[in-house]
Amino acid sequence: MTNNRSRKKIVVPEARQALNEMKNEIANELGIIANQSTDKYNLTSRENGHIGGSLGGNMTKRLIEQAQRQLIDTGDFNK
């Protein structure tokens, strides 16, 4: 079984702040409070899973869109 710590590792540590900003932006768009001060212990597992899934899915979609645009703009397919 995979441990969560290895899955959450950021490949480019310098991107941590930008990723957190993106997470908060997407959370605001979805009407979700995504800051650390939210007491997630008062939510059910299903509610927490729904929030995490919505944020993660939208972040992944947006990151893929950005990467595709960058490939088109730069024409560099070897990165």
Contacts in CASP RR format, 6 or more apart in sequence:
PFRMAT RR
TARGET T0000
AUTHOR 0000-0000-0000
METHOD contacts of the structure
MODEL  1
MTNNRSRKKIVVPEARQALNEMKNEIANELGIIANQSTDKYNLTSRENGH
IGGSLGGNMTKRLIEQAQRQLIDTGDFNK
10 16 0 8 1.000
10 19 0 8 1.000
19 59 0 8 1.000
22 59 0 8 1.000
22 62 0 8 1.000
22 63 0 8 1.000
23 34 0 8 1.000
23 55 0 8 1.000
23 59 0 8 1.000
24 34 0 8 1.000
24 35 0 8 1.000
26 34 0 8 1.000
26 55 0 8 1.000
26 58 0 8 1.000
26 59 0 8 1.000
26 62 0 8 1.000
27 33 0 8 1.000
27 34 0 8 1.000
27 55 0 8 1.000
28 34 0 8 1.000
29 58 0 8 1.000
30 54 0 8 1.000
30 55 0 8 1.000
30 58 0 8 1.000
32 51 0 8 1.000
32 54 0 8 1.000
32 55 0 8 1.000
34 51 0 8 1.000
34 55 0 8 1.000
40 48 0 8 1.000
43 51 0 8 1.000
71 77 0 8 1.000
END
